[in-house]
Every structure is written in structure tokens, then in C-alpha cells.
Amino acid sequence: MKKNTVFVVSIFTALIVIIYGYLKPEQLGDISAAVMMWVSSWFGWLYIAFIFFLCIFLAFLAAGKYGNIRLGGDDAKPEYSNFHWYAMLFCGGTGIGLVFWSIAEPLSHYASPPEGIEAGTVEAANFSIRTCFLHWGITQWVCFALVGLGIAYFQFRKGKKALISSLLSPLAGSHTSDGVFGRAVDIFSVVVSFAGVATSLGLGVSQICGGLSFLFDIPNSDRTWLTVIVIITIVFLLSAISGVNRGIKLLSSLNTVIAFALLILTFTVGPKMSIFNTLVNGTGQHIQNFVGDSLMISSFGDNSWIMNWRVFYYAWFIAWTPFVGMFIARISRGRTIREFITGVVVIPTVFTVIWLSVFGTIALSTTSSWNLDSIKELILSPETAVFIVFSEYPLSKIISLLIVLLLAVFFITSADSATYALSMMTSEGNINPPVYKKVIWAVIEAAIAYVLLSVGSLKPLQTASIAASLPFLFIMIAMCPALMKELRKEK
């Protein structure tokens, strides 16, 4: 097949879905919601069981004899320092989602917990904190780690192409990247990634504009969305063209500095002893209840909360996995498997726990000012909830401005890494993809984010991408025995 088959077919398929979503958003919403409901009802248990299995599988690889295997030659050295590596890891993942939901999600679980927990109680607050730890910590990063580890291992140690299909080569042989099956896997991976990226960037723009409206009374309108998207797109396009070693590395370092500055400032104005108590108690609750929470699904009761939150998140993370895994693999040459799993899973999880201890405590500390109905109304608009909550604290304007700035840089780094990864995936795994492909993907991502925001149809496309994660779930399941088969050949 021609070299650009994956590129051409991926863009064509993505544009069909996007155009349909623009012209008939309600129909796309109905179809994607129906598919997502079917996926959750029939395969929710599989998402839950597989994510738990991944935690055990990666712990086994890190702690066992395979942990010393290097992602590259035996003498390969890491390309980036630990600081720059950690910064790019976090900024290339779902950091923008963590900022978006860090206030709204703790309040959501507090006001509307699952069956068996009374809303507005201490039990609901404890459940809320440990649930946020679970959702934004280890469960998302094990997904990214599996694919990133597989691609890095097969690319840098086995000399295969940096493609999702390469991970299946030990099982499918010649039918992978050079065959129809492999091309189909790569095309599907690109389309799922593209839809997930477009909707997440749209959510980021909505919160940035919500913050600008809250801070400066700038109208939260189509024109503001377009202006923000154009400015940010120019920045991340220039960064993407300059390459990983300059653009993404520099922006990720800047992003990390802003995130720590915001975290320290927020801690300073927040209820310090309550934050420390949340950190200690939440960590203990998370560890103590990890198995039960990870495998939480009712055989006889109501599973609507599980499907709407946990399964939804797991499917969303899996939809992000192809492009995040591709990017993580690119920056991890020279690391051992043990270093890789520790850096990709443990370090971001620790940072997430600290972040949510601060923001979660601040969110729940304000609940005394509102009744449950007011909290439920507040979380209906998560893009402004963070600014409303911080308005009750000192230095609220400075904190809100830092949040907007952090979101903007997160937007840039996420779009930057996504553009690079999508260009790699549609360039036969070339780690230095052509500039024209970066430009095309950047422009398309920005255009789609604006178009979908303007017609209010981000949700249908997000739901569609998440529903489409089911086939990729089976691909990820197949990656585990494929990787083990190859690792057993190591001396």
C-alpha cells in the first residue's frame, strides 16, 4: 500500500465524522450516546477489570527481572534529564483535564455520590477525594504506560516502526504494519486519538474563555473562542515545527513551573491543616480501598454512577492512549523498563495526589457556604466552577489569572505533543515527521475545536471517541501477551 495511506484515510475519515457532527450534532449525539450506553452496559466490567490488571502487570514488569532491560541498546543513555522528561510526560498527558475538573469533580462526588453513600456527609467527602485520586492518578497513567512502553521497546530495542501495529507483531507477524490489518489498526488509532484530542482542546478553550469572562468581563462568545484558538494555534504550531528538543521541551518546562507556582500559591491561601489532613487521610483511604474501588461494580444494584464516571473516564483515557503513548515513547529512549514505569506511572500519580489534595480540600471547604442544590447547579458549568470557588479566597484574581495562563500553556503543550504524535502515526512511525503534516494536523485540530464549540456539539464527538475506544481496548489487551512473548526472548 502507498506510504501515505494511513495519513490520507485518517484525515478523510475524521473529517467525515466532524462534518456530520457539525451538520447534524443532535443525530451524532443520539448515535454516540446510544453506542456508549451499549458499550458501558455490556463491557463496563471489562474496562474495570483490565485497568486493574494493567496495574498488576506493569508492577510485575517493573519489579521483576525484565525491569533492567533498556529501551534501546544495552549502552543507551536517556536523551533528556529527569526534570525535562517528567515535565514532558505530564504536559503530554491529560493535565488540561486535571485542571478542568480539579474543583468540579470533588464537588460532584460530594453532592451526587453513588448508591449507598449519603450526599453531603463526611463519608461522601472521603469517597470524593479518594475517587479523584483513583481517576486522575494510576488508572490513567497505566494506560499510557503500556502503549508507550510497547512502542519504545519495539522501536528502540527491536528496530521496528513506531506504530501501534508494531506492538502486535509477535502475535500477528507479517499481517501487522506492512499488511492490511496493520494499516487498519493504525488508521483506527489515529481517528480515535484525533477525536479525543479535538474535544479535549475544545474543553480547554471553553474554560480559558470562561476565566477571561469571569476576570475581565470579556464576552464568552464565538469571537472570543476564535481569537483564543488562533493565538494558541500559532504558538503551538511554531513549537511543533521546531521539534521536541526545542518547542515541546521548553513549553513543558514553563508549564511545570507555572503549575508548581499555582500549587504553592493555592496552598498558601487555602486551609493548610485541612489540606495536610486530606493528603494523609486521602492517601490512606486510597491505598486501603484501592482494590475494592478499582473493581467497584454492582451485580444487582444501580450502576449508573459507575458507568457515567468510572467507565466513562477509563474509556476516555484509552481513547487518548494511542497518541499519548506514542509521544511518551519518543521521549523515553535509553530508560530501563523499571525507570520508565516508575517515571510514567508513579511520579505523575504522586503529583496528582498532591494537586488534588490542595484543590479538592479547597473545593470541599466551601460547601458550608452552599446547600446541595447550589453545589449541583455550580458543577453544571465546570469551566467556571474553579473561578467561582476561588472568588471566596484571598488573591482570587491572581490565582484565577494563573489558572487561565496554566490552561493556555497546557492547551499548547497538549496540542503540540498531539500534533507531533499524529504526524508520527501518519508518517510510518518517522520520529521526524514532515513539517507539512504537522501544519495540516495543527490547523485541523484548531478548526474542529472552534467549529464544534460554535455549534455546541463537543459532547457528541467526545462520546463518539470514547465509544470507539472499545476496539482499542481489545488491541491493548493483545499488547500484553505480545510484549511478554518478546521479553522472554531477552537474555
C-alpha positions as CSV (number, residue, x, y, z in Angstrom):
1,M,0.0,0.0,0.0
2,K,1.1,3.6,-0.6
3,K,3.2,5.3,2.1
4,N,0.6,8.0,2.9
5,T,-2.4,5.6,3.1
6,V,-2.8,6.0,6.9
7,F,-2.4,9.8,6.6
8,V,-5.0,10.2,3.8
9,V,-7.6,7.8,5.1
10,S,-7.3,9.0,8.7
11,I,-7.9,12.6,7.7
12,F,-10.7,11.7,5.3
13,T,-12.4,9.5,8.0
14,A,-12.0,12.2,10.7
15,L,-13.4,14.9,8.5
16,I,-16.5,12.9,7.7
17,V,-17.2,12.4,11.4
18,I,-16.6,16.1,12.1
19,I,-18.7,17.4,9.2
20,Y,-21.5,15.1,10.2
21,G,-21.2,16.4,13.8
22,Y,-21.3,20.0,12.6
23,L,-24.3,19.5,10.2
24,K,-26.3,17.1,12.4
25,P,-25.0,17.4,16.0
26,E,-28.2,16.1,17.6
27,Q,-28.1,12.9,15.5
28,L,-24.4,12.3,16.2
29,G,-25.2,12.9,19.9
30,D,-28.0,10.4,19.9
31,I,-26.0,7.8,18.0
32,S,-22.8,8.2,20.1
33,A,-24.8,8.2,23.3
34,A,-26.6,5.0,22.3
35,V,-23.3,3.3,21.4
36,M,-21.7,4.5,24.6
37,M,-24.6,3.2,26.7
38,W,-24.3,-0.2,24.9
39,V,-20.5,-0.3,25.4
40,S,-20.9,0.6,29.1
41,S,-23.7,-1.9,29.7
42,W,-22.0,-4.8,28.1
43,F,-18.3,-4.1,28.5
44,G,-18.1,-1.8,31.6
45,W,-16.9,-4.8,33.6
46,L,-14.1,-5.4,31.1
47,Y,-12.8,-1.8,31.2
48,I,-12.8,-2.0,35.0
49,A,-11.1,-5.5,35.2
50,F,-8.5,-4.6,32.5
51,I,-7.4,-1.3,34.1
52,F,-6.9,-3.2,37.4
53,F,-5.0,-6.0,35.6
54,L,-2.7,-3.3,34.0
55,C,-1.7,-2.1,37.4
56,I,-0.6,-5.6,38.4
57,F,1.0,-6.3,35.0
58,L,3.2,-3.2,35.0
59,A,4.2,-3.6,38.6
60,F,5.3,-7.1,37.7
61,L,7.4,-5.8,34.8
62,A,9.0,-3.1,37.0
63,A,9.8,-5.2,40.0
64,G,10.8,-8.4,38.1
65,K,13.8,-9.4,36.0
66,Y,12.6,-7.5,33.0
67,G,12.9,-4.2,34.8
68,N,16.6,-3.9,33.9
69,I,16.0,-4.1,30.2
70,R,16.9,-0.8,28.5
71,L,14.7,0.8,25.9
72,G,17.4,0.9,23.3
73,G,20.8,-0.7,23.1
74,D,22.4,-2.0,26.3
75,D,24.6,1.1,26.5
76,A,21.9,3.6,25.6
77,K,21.5,6.7,27.7
78,P,18.4,8.8,28.4
79,E,18.0,11.6,25.9
80,Y,16.5,14.0,28.5
81,S,17.2,14.9,32.1
82,N,14.7,13.7,34.7
83,F,13.2,17.1,35.1
84,H,12.6,17.7,31.4
85,W,11.3,14.1,31.0
86,Y,8.8,14.4,33.9
87,A,7.7,17.8,32.6
88,M,7.0,16.5,29.1
89,L,5.4,13.3,30.4
90,F,2.8,15.3,32.5
91,C,2.2,18.0,29.9
92,G,1.8,15.5,27.1
93,G,-0.9,13.6,29.1
94,T,-4.3,14.8,30.4
95,G,-3.0,17.7,32.5
96,I,-5.6,20.0,31.0
97,G,-8.3,17.7,32.2
98,L,-6.9,17.7,35.7
99,V,-7.1,21.5,35.9
100,F,-10.5,21.5,34.3
101,W,-12.0,19.0,36.8
102,S,-9.9,19.7,40.0
103,I,-12.7,21.7,41.6
104,A,-15.9,20.5,39.8
105,E,-15.3,16.7,40.3
106,P,-14.7,16.7,44.1
107,L,-17.9,18.7,44.4
108,S,-19.8,16.4,42.0
109,H,-19.0,13.2,44.0
110,Y,-19.8,15.0,47.3
111,A,-23.2,16.2,46.1
112,S,-24.1,13.2,44.0
113,P,-22.2,10.1,45.2
114,P,-23.1,6.5,44.1
115,E,-25.8,4.4,45.6
116,G,-25.2,3.6,49.3
117,I,-23.4,6.8,50.2
118,E,-25.4,9.8,51.6
119,A,-24.7,13.1,49.8
120,G,-23.2,15.9,51.8
121,T,-21.7,13.8,54.5
122,V,-18.2,13.2,55.7
123,E,-18.4,9.7,54.1
124,A,-19.2,11.4,50.8
125,A,-16.3,13.8,51.2
126,N,-13.8,11.0,51.9
127,F,-15.2,9.0,49.0
128,S,-14.9,12.1,46.7
129,I,-11.2,12.6,47.5
130,R,-10.1,9.0,47.0
131,T,-12.2,8.7,43.9
132,C,-10.5,11.7,42.3
133,F,-7.1,10.2,43.3
134,L,-8.1,7.0,41.5
135,H,-9.5,8.6,38.4
136,W,-6.6,11.1,37.8
137,G,-3.8,9.0,39.2
138,I,-2.6,5.5,38.5
139,T,-5.6,4.3,36.4
140,Q,-4.9,6.8,33.5
141,W,-1.2,6.5,33.6
142,V,-1.0,2.7,33.4
143,C,-2.9,3.0,30.1
144,F,-0.4,5.5,28.7
145,A,2.5,3.4,30.1
146,L,1.5,0.2,28.4
147,V,1.4,1.6,24.9
148,G,4.4,3.9,25.5
149,L,6.5,1.0,26.8
150,G,5.5,-1.2,23.9
151,I,6.3,1.3,21.2
152,A,9.6,2.4,22.9
153,Y,10.6,-1.3,23.3
154,F,9.8,-2.4,19.8
155,Q,11.2,0.8,18.2
156,F,14.4,1.4,20.1
157,R,15.4,-2.2,21.0
158,K,13.9,-4.2,18.2
159,G,14.2,-1.7,15.4
160,K,10.5,-1.8,14.4
161,K,8.5,1.2,13.2
162,A,7.0,3.5,15.8
163,L,3.4,2.4,15.1
164,I,0.6,0.9,17.2
165,S,0.5,-2.1,14.8
166,S,4.2,-2.9,15.6
167,L,3.1,-3.9,19.1
168,L,1.0,-6.8,17.7
169,S,3.8,-8.2,15.5
170,P,4.7,-11.0,17.9
171,L,1.1,-12.3,17.6
172,A,0.2,-11.3,14.0
173,G,3.5,-11.5,12.3
174,S,3.6,-10.2,8.7
175,H,-0.1,-9.2,9.0
176,T,0.8,-6.1,11.1
177,S,2.3,-2.8,10.0
178,D,3.1,-3.9,6.4
179,G,-0.3,-5.5,5.8
180,V,-3.9,-4.5,5.6
181,F,-4.6,-5.5,9.2
182,G,-1.8,-3.3,10.5
183,R,-2.8,-0.3,8.4
184,A,-6.4,-0.7,9.7
185,V,-5.1,-0.7,13.3
186,D,-3.0,2.4,12.7
187,I,-5.9,4.3,10.9
188,F,-8.3,3.4,13.7
189,S,-5.7,4.6,16.3
190,V,-5.3,7.9,14.6
191,V,-9.0,8.5,14.2
192,V,-9.7,7.7,17.9
193,S,-6.8,9.9,19.0
194,F,-7.9,12.8,16.8
195,A,-11.4,12.9,18.1
196,G,-10.3,12.7,21.7
197,V,-7.7,15.5,21.2
198,A,-10.2,17.8,19.4
199,T,-12.8,17.5,22.1
200,S,-10.3,18.0,24.9
201,L,-8.9,21.1,23.3
202,G,-12.4,22.4,22.9
203,L,-13.0,21.9,26.6
204,G,-9.8,23.7,27.3
205,V,-10.8,26.7,25.2
206,S,-14.2,26.8,26.9
207,Q,-12.6,27.1,30.3
208,I,-10.0,29.7,29.2
209,C,-12.7,31.8,27.8
210,G,-14.9,31.3,30.9
211,G,-11.9,32.5,33.0
212,L,-11.4,35.6,30.8
213,S,-15.1,36.4,31.1
214,F,-15.0,36.0,34.9
215,L,-11.9,38.0,35.3
216,F,-12.2,40.8,32.7
217,D,-15.9,40.6,31.5
218,I,-14.7,39.6,28.1
219,P,-17.7,38.1,26.3
220,N,-17.7,34.3,26.2
221,S,-18.7,34.3,22.6
222,D,-17.7,32.8,19.2
223,R,-15.4,35.7,18.5
224,T,-13.5,35.2,21.8
225,W,-13.2,31.4,21.1
226,L,-11.8,32.1,17.7
227,T,-9.3,34.7,18.9
228,V,-8.0,32.4,21.7
229,I,-7.8,29.4,19.3
230,V,-6.0,31.3,16.6
231,I,-3.4,32.8,19.0
232,I,-2.7,29.5,20.8
233,T,-2.6,27.6,17.5
234,I,0.1,29.9,16.1
235,V,2.2,29.3,19.2
236,F,1.8,25.5,19.3
237,L,2.3,25.3,15.6
238,L,5.6,27.1,15.8
239,S,6.6,24.9,18.7
240,A,5.6,21.7,16.8
241,I,7.6,22.8,13.8
242,S,10.7,23.5,15.9
243,G,10.6,19.9,17.2
244,V,10.7,18.0,20.5
245,N,14.1,19.2,21.6
246,R,13.2,22.9,21.4
247,G,9.5,23.7,21.4
248,I,7.8,20.9,23.4
249,K,10.8,20.7,25.9
250,L,10.8,24.5,26.5
251,L,7.0,24.8,26.8
252,S,6.7,21.7,29.1
253,S,9.3,23.2,31.4
254,L,7.4,26.5,31.5
255,N,4.2,24.7,32.2
256,T,5.7,22.8,35.1
257,V,7.0,26.0,36.7
258,I,3.6,27.7,36.4
259,A,1.8,24.6,37.8
260,F,4.1,24.5,40.8
261,A,3.7,28.2,41.3
262,L,-0.1,27.9,41.2
263,L,0.0,24.9,43.6
264,I,2.2,26.8,46.1
265,L,0.1,29.9,46.0
266,T,-3.2,28.0,46.3
267,F,-1.8,26.1,49.3
268,T,-0.7,29.4,50.9
269,V,-4.2,30.9,50.8
270,G,-6.1,27.6,51.5
271,P,-6.9,25.8,54.7
272,K,-3.4,24.4,55.3
273,M,-4.1,21.9,58.1
274,S,-7.2,20.6,56.3
275,I,-5.0,20.1,53.2
276,F,-2.4,18.2,55.1
277,N,-5.2,16.1,56.7
278,T,-6.7,15.4,53.3
279,L,-3.3,14.4,51.9
280,V,-2.7,11.9,54.7
281,N,-6.3,10.6,55.1
282,G,-7.0,10.6,51.3
283,T,-3.8,8.7,50.6
284,G,-4.6,6.1,53.3
285,Q,-8.2,5.8,52.1
286,H,-7.0,5.4,48.5
287,I,-4.5,2.7,49.4
288,Q,-6.9,0.9,51.8
289,N,-9.8,0.9,49.3
290,F,-7.8,0.5,46.1
291,V,-8.8,-3.0,45.2
292,G,-12.4,-2.5,46.1
293,D,-12.7,0.9,44.4
294,S,-10.9,-0.3,41.3
295,L,-13.2,-3.3,40.9
296,M,-16.3,-1.5,42.0
297,I,-19.4,-2.6,40.0
298,S,-22.7,-3.8,41.4
299,S,-24.1,-7.2,40.4
300,F,-27.7,-6.2,41.5
301,G,-27.9,-2.5,42.3
302,D,-27.7,0.7,40.3
303,N,-24.5,1.1,38.2
304,S,-25.3,4.4,36.6
305,W,-22.7,6.3,38.7
306,I,-20.0,3.7,37.7
307,M,-20.9,4.0,34.0
308,N,-21.2,7.8,33.9
309,W,-17.9,8.4,35.8
310,R,-15.5,5.5,36.1
311,V,-16.2,3.6,32.9
312,F,-16.5,6.9,31.0
313,Y,-13.1,8.0,32.3
314,Y,-11.4,4.7,31.6
315,A,-12.8,4.8,28.0
316,W,-11.6,8.4,27.6
317,F,-8.1,7.6,28.8
318,I,-8.0,4.7,26.4
319,A,-9.1,7.0,23.6
320,W,-6.1,9.2,24.4
321,T,-3.7,6.3,24.8
322,P,-2.5,5.9,21.1
323,F,-1.2,9.5,20.8
324,V,0.0,9.9,24.4
325,G,1.7,6.5,24.3
326,M,3.4,7.5,21.0
327,F,4.7,10.7,22.4
328,I,5.9,9.2,25.7
329,A,7.8,6.5,23.7
330,R,9.5,9.2,21.7
331,I,11.0,10.9,24.7
332,S,11.9,7.8,26.7
333,R,14.8,6.2,24.7
334,G,17.6,5.0,27.0
335,R,15.4,4.4,30.0
336,T,15.2,1.0,31.6
337,I,11.7,-0.6,31.9
338,R,11.8,0.0,35.6
339,E,12.7,3.7,35.2
340,F,10.1,4.0,32.5
341,I,7.2,2.6,34.6
342,T,8.3,4.5,37.7
343,G,8.5,7.8,35.8
344,V,5.3,7.3,33.7
345,V,3.1,5.8,36.5
346,V,4.4,6.6,39.9
347,I,5.7,10.2,39.6
348,P,2.6,11.7,37.9
349,T,0.4,9.8,40.3
350,V,2.2,11.4,43.3
351,F,1.9,14.8,41.8
352,T,-1.7,14.3,41.1
353,V,-2.4,13.2,44.7
354,I,-0.7,16.4,46.0
355,W,-2.6,18.6,43.5
356,L,-6.0,17.1,44.3
357,S,-5.3,17.2,48.0
358,V,-5.0,21.0,47.7
359,F,-7.7,21.7,45.1
360,G,-10.1,19.1,46.5
361,T,-9.8,20.4,50.0
362,I,-10.4,24.0,48.8
363,A,-13.5,22.8,46.9
364,L,-15.0,20.8,49.8
365,S,-14.1,23.6,52.3
366,T,-16.5,25.9,50.6
367,T,-19.5,23.5,50.8
368,S,-20.6,25.1,54.1
369,S,-21.5,28.2,52.1
370,W,-23.9,26.4,49.8
371,N,-26.6,23.8,50.1
372,L,-26.5,20.6,47.9
373,D,-28.8,22.1,45.3
374,S,-26.5,25.1,44.9
375,I,-23.5,22.8,44.6
376,K,-25.3,20.8,41.9
377,E,-26.1,23.9,40.0
378,L,-22.4,25.1,40.3
379,I,-21.0,21.9,38.8
380,L,-23.3,22.1,35.8
381,S,-20.7,24.6,34.5
382,P,-17.3,23.1,35.4
383,E,-15.5,25.6,33.2
384,T,-16.4,28.4,35.6
385,A,-16.7,26.4,38.9
386,V,-13.0,26.8,39.7
387,F,-13.1,30.6,39.4
388,I,-16.3,30.9,41.5
389,V,-14.9,28.8,44.3
390,F,-11.6,30.7,44.4
391,S,-13.5,34.0,44.5
392,E,-14.1,33.3,48.2
393,Y,-10.3,33.1,48.9
394,P,-7.6,35.8,49.1
395,L,-5.7,36.7,46.0
396,S,-8.5,35.2,43.9
397,K,-7.7,37.4,40.9
398,I,-4.1,36.3,40.8
399,I,-5.0,32.7,41.3
400,S,-7.6,32.8,38.6
401,L,-5.2,34.5,36.2
402,L,-2.6,31.8,36.9
403,I,-5.2,29.1,36.2
404,V,-6.1,30.8,32.8
405,L,-2.3,31.0,32.0
406,L,-1.8,27.4,33.0
407,L,-4.7,26.2,30.9
408,A,-3.4,28.1,27.9
409,V,0.1,26.6,28.2
410,F,-1.5,23.1,28.9
411,F,-3.5,23.7,25.7
412,I,-0.4,24.5,23.8
413,T,1.7,21.6,25.1
414,S,-1.2,19.1,24.7
415,A,-1.9,20.2,21.2
416,D,1.9,20.4,20.5
417,S,2.5,16.8,21.6
418,A,-0.7,15.6,19.9
419,T,0.3,17.2,16.6
420,Y,3.7,15.6,16.8
421,A,2.3,12.2,17.7
422,L,-0.4,12.3,15.0
423,S,2.2,13.3,12.4
424,M,4.4,10.4,13.5
425,M,1.5,7.9,13.4
426,T,0.7,9.1,9.8
427,S,4.3,9.0,8.6
428,E,5.2,5.3,9.0
429,G,6.4,6.0,12.6
430,N,9.1,8.5,11.5
431,I,10.3,10.3,14.6
432,N,11.0,13.4,12.5
433,P,7.7,13.7,10.5
434,P,7.4,16.2,7.6
435,V,6.5,19.8,8.6
436,Y,3.6,19.8,6.2
437,K,1.9,17.1,8.2
438,K,2.4,18.9,11.4
439,V,0.8,22.0,9.9
440,I,-2.2,20.1,8.5
441,W,-2.9,18.3,11.8
442,A,-2.5,21.6,13.8
443,V,-4.9,23.5,11.5
444,I,-7.4,20.7,11.5
445,E,-7.4,20.3,15.3
446,A,-7.9,24.1,15.8
447,A,-10.6,24.4,13.2
448,I,-12.5,21.4,14.6
449,A,-12.3,22.7,18.1
450,Y,-13.8,26.0,17.0
451,V,-16.5,24.6,14.8
452,L,-17.7,22.1,17.4
453,L,-17.7,24.8,20.1
454,S,-19.7,27.2,17.9
455,V,-22.4,24.6,17.4
456,G,-22.3,23.3,20.9
457,S,-21.5,19.7,19.8
458,L,-18.3,18.9,21.7
459,K,-20.1,16.3,23.9
460,P,-21.3,14.1,21.0
461,L,-17.9,13.9,19.4
462,Q,-16.3,13.2,22.8
463,T,-18.9,10.5,23.4
464,A,-18.3,9.1,20.0
465,S,-14.5,8.9,20.5
466,I,-15.0,7.2,23.9
467,A,-17.5,4.7,22.5
468,A,-14.9,3.9,19.7
469,S,-12.4,3.1,22.4
470,L,-13.8,-0.4,22.7
471,P,-11.9,-1.9,19.8
472,F,-8.8,-0.3,21.0
473,L,-9.4,-1.8,24.4
474,F,-9.1,-5.3,22.7
475,I,-5.9,-4.1,20.9
476,M,-4.4,-3.1,24.3
477,I,-5.4,-6.5,25.8
478,A,-3.5,-8.2,22.9
479,M,-0.4,-6.0,23.6
480,C,0.2,-7.6,27.0
481,P,0.9,-11.2,25.7
482,A,2.7,-9.8,22.6
483,L,5.1,-7.8,24.8
484,M,5.6,-10.7,27.2
485,K,6.4,-13.0,24.3
486,E,9.1,-10.7,23.0
487,L,10.5,-10.0,26.5
488,R,11.0,-13.7,27.1
489,K,13.5,-13.8,24.2
490,E,15.8,-11.4,26.1
491,K,18.9,-12.9,27.6
